[in-house]
């Protein structure tokens, strides 16, 4: 691989193949895909393959947390109280079920995607701003790929360990 200074690298140099869920995919299936793929967020695409937003474990957890309001305090939820001891009340389970069958587009956050020509500096800033480990790369509304911090870290190691680095 030819040496490319870090300042010259763009998002398109490090993005992976596209991975997305359909806007009609339910939250349950999206959560299963997140777990199996080992990612914390995934883009949501319309039936016309246009980027609609990002669904991730934080968005899903926020929805599920809303379902416990009135039954548990935020401190009890953070401490895991609903998962200990007594079974959760039936209304919570009903709401969890309802959320599980919602479409991905109903839960997706409208996070602006990266562009292929974005600098790595602006990409890292966006990831930091939204507390994400990966972000979609989109051009003309279409999802082209995913930029992950893992890919960036590996590239930084390659640069640091290269003779030119």
C-alpha positions in Angstrom: 0.0 0.0 0.0 1.4 3.4 -1.0 2.0 5.8 1.8 -0.7 8.5 2.0 -0.3 11.2 4.7 -3.2 11.2 7.2 -4.1 14.7 6.3 -4.8 13.6 2.7 -7.1 10.6 3.6 -10.8 11.1 3.1 -13.7 9.1 4.4 -14.0 7.2 1.2 -10.5 5.8 1.7 -11.5 3.9 4.8 -15.2 3.1 4.5 -16.5 -0.4 4.4 -19.2 -1.9 2.2 -22.7 -0.6 2.9 -24.9 -2.3 5.5 -28.4 -1.0 6.2 -31.9 -2.1 7.3 -35.0 -1.2 5.4 -37.3 1.4 6.9 -39.9 -1.3 7.2 -37.7 -3.6 9.2 -39.1 -3.9 12.7 -37.1 -2.8 15.8 -36.7 -6.3 17.1 -35.1 -7.6 13.8 -32.9 -4.4 13.7 -31.7 -5.1 17.3 -30.9 -8.7 16.4 -28.9 -7.5 13.3 -27.0 -5.0 15.5 -26.0 -7.7 17.9 -25.0 -10.2 15.3 -23.0 -7.7 13.3 -21.3 -6.4 16.4 -22.2 -2.8 15.6 -23.9 -0.1 17.7 -25.8 1.6 14.9 -26.9 0.9 11.4 -28.4 3.2 8.7 -32.0 2.9 7.7 -32.9 3.0 4.0 -36.2 3.8 2.4 -37.7 1.4 -0.1 -36.1 3.6 -2.8 -32.7 2.9 -1.0 -32.4 6.5 0.3 -30.8 7.2 3.7 -33.4 8.0 6.3 -31.4 8.0 9.6 -29.6 5.8 12.0 -31.0 3.1 14.3 -28.8 1.9 17.1 -28.7 0.5 20.5 -29.0 4.0 22.1 -32.1 4.8 20.1 -33.7 1.5 21.0 -32.7 1.8 24.6 -34.2 5.3 24.8 -37.5 4.0 23.5 -37.5 1.1 25.9 -36.6 3.4 28.8 -39.6 5.6 27.9 -41.8 2.5 28.4 -40.7 2.2 32.0 -41.5 5.8 33.0 -44.0 5.9 35.8 -43.0 2.5 37.1 -39.3 3.1 37.8 -37.1 6.1 38.5 -34.2 6.9 36.1 -31.8 5.8 38.9 -33.5 2.5 39.3 -33.3 1.9 35.5 -29.6 2.8 35.5 -29.0 0.4 38.4 -30.9 -2.4 36.5 -33.7 -2.6 39.1 -36.3 -3.7 36.5 -34.2 -6.7 35.7 -33.9 -7.8 39.4 -36.3 -9.5 41.7 -40.0 -8.9 40.9 -41.2 -9.3 37.3 -41.8 -6.1 35.4 -45.5 -5.0 35.3 -47.6 -6.2 32.4 -48.0 -2.7 30.9 -44.2 -2.5 30.5 -44.1 -5.8 28.6 -47.0 -4.7 26.4 -45.1 -1.5 25.6 -41.9 -3.4 24.9 -43.8 -5.6 22.5 -45.3 -2.6 20.8 -41.8 -1.0 20.4 -40.4 -4.3 19.1 -42.9 -4.3 16.2 -42.4 -0.6 15.4 -40.6 0.1 12.1 -37.0 1.1 12.1 -37.9 4.4 10.5 -40.0 5.3 13.6 -37.1 4.8 15.9 -34.2 6.1 13.7 -32.4 9.2 14.7 -32.0 11.8 11.9 -28.2 12.0 12.1 -26.6 13.7 9.2 -24.4 11.2 7.4 -20.8 11.6 6.3 -19.9 12.3 2.6 -17.2 10.4 0.8 -15.1 13.5 0.4 -15.2 14.5 4.1 -11.9 14.7 5.9 -11.2 12.2 8.6 -11.0 15.1 11.1 -14.6 16.1 10.3 -15.7 12.5 10.4 -14.1 12.0 13.9 -15.8 15.2 15.1 -19.2 14.0 13.9 -18.7 10.6 15.6 -17.7 12.4 18.8 -20.6 14.8 18.6 -23.1 11.9 18.2 -21.3 9.4 20.4 -21.1 6.8 17.6 -18.5 4.2 16.8 -19.5 4.2 13.2 -21.3 6.4 10.7 -22.9 6.0 7.3 -21.3 7.4 4.2 -23.9 8.8 1.8 -23.9 10.5 -1.6 -27.0 11.7 -3.4 -29.1 10.1 -0.7 -27.7 6.6 -1.3 -25.7 4.7 1.4 -22.2 4.0 0.0 -20.6 2.5 3.0 -19.8 2.7 6.7 -16.9 4.4 8.4 -15.9 2.8 11.7 -13.5 3.9 14.4 -11.9 0.4 14.1 -11.0 1.0 10.5 -9.6 4.3 11.3 -7.6 2.9 14.2 -6.1 0.2 12.0 -5.1 2.8 9.4 -3.5 5.0 12.0 -1.5 2.0 13.2 -0.4 1.2 9.7 0.8 4.8 9.2 2.6 4.8 12.6 4.4 1.6 11.9 5.3 2.3 8.2 8.8 3.4 7.4 7.4 6.7 6.0 5.2 7.3 9.1 
